[in-house]
Amino acid sequence: MRSVRARAERRGRRAEAFAAFYLRLKGWRILARRLRLPMIEADLVAERGDLVAVVEVKWRATPEEALGALPPGALARLRAAAAELAARRSAAGRPRASRVDLVALAPWSWPRHLEDLR
């Protein structure tokens, strides 16, 4: 029998794959998955035009639980990571803007993409 942690890990990976597919349908290019940075691990890093987004993916039993699953401290670290990644991409070419997004997933519900979390 698989452990609870292993099932949660598998569910998280499926959620991230689904979120990446969903974002690609919306015109985003996925740059990285599960990118480890000194301050935090980013579930997805995506870009569209001159915008770089660090995307947190949350899978919960209901859409409301998924929307509320991001702790405030994590949001500050994600914003710092987004700014760092945009600066790296800017050094390689044109200037980039950055933001933090959330894709909330729940069984039998449409994905919800919250843009530019504050």
N, C-alpha and C positions, 0 to 999 in steps of 0.2 A: 504494500500500500504506500502511495506517495505521501510525503509530508504536506502539511498545510502550507509551509513556506514554498515548496516546489510548485504546488498548484498555483499559488499567488504569483510566483515568478512567471510561470507559463501564461497565465491570464494577462499579466502585465505586458509581456512580449507580444501577445496577440492584439491587445488594445493598441499598442504603439504601432504595430504593422497596419492595423485598420485605420488609425489616425493619419499615418503617412499616406496611405492610399486616398483617403478623403481629402487631405490637403493637396495632393497632386491633382485631383479632379477640380479643385478650386484654383489651379494655376500656380501652385507653389512648387519649388524645386527643393527636394530634401537633400541637405548637405551632409548631415550626420545623424546617427541614431546612438543613443546612450553615450553621449560624449562626456568624458570625465574631464572636469576642469578643477583647478585647485579649490574653488569655493563650493562647487555643487556638481551633480551629474545632470546634464540636460537630456531629457527624453528624446527630443527631436530638435534639430536646427534646420531651419528652412529659409529660403530666400525667394523673393518675388520682386523683380525690378531692383531698385536701390534699397530695399528693406530686408534686414536680417531679423528673423524672429526665433527666439528660444521658445519652444512649445512644450508645455507640461501636459502630460496625458494622464487623466484620471478615469478609472473604471470603478463604478460603485453600483449598488443595487438600484438606485434611483438617480435620475438626472440631477435632482436637487442636492443629493449627497455628494455627487461628483463635483458639482460647482463649488461646494463649500469645503472641499478636501485639501485645499492649498493653504498651508500655514503662512501667516504674515512674514515670518523670518525667512522662509524659503523664497518668497516673492522678491525680497530685497536682494538676496544672493542671485536669483535668476536675472534680475535687472542688471546687476553688475556683470554677470556672464554675457548677457546680450550686448552690452556696451563694449566689452572686451572683444567679442567675436566680430562686431561691426568694425572696430578699429583695425583688427587683423585683415579683414576683407578690404577695408579702405586702403591699407598700405599696398595691397596688390593691384589697385586700380582706382576707380572712382569712389568718392565718399559714400558712405552707407549710413542709413538710419537704423535704429534697433528698437525692438519692443519685446514684451513677453506676452504670449498667448496661452490659452488653455483650451484643450479639446476634452470635453466631458462626455463620457460614454456610459451607457447603462443598457441592460438587456431590453430588447423590444422597443427602443427609443432611437430617434434620429440623433446623430452626433450634434453636439452644440459647440461651436467655435466662438469663444470669447476672445476678442482682439484687444491688444494693448491694455493689459491688466495694470491697475494702479494701486 
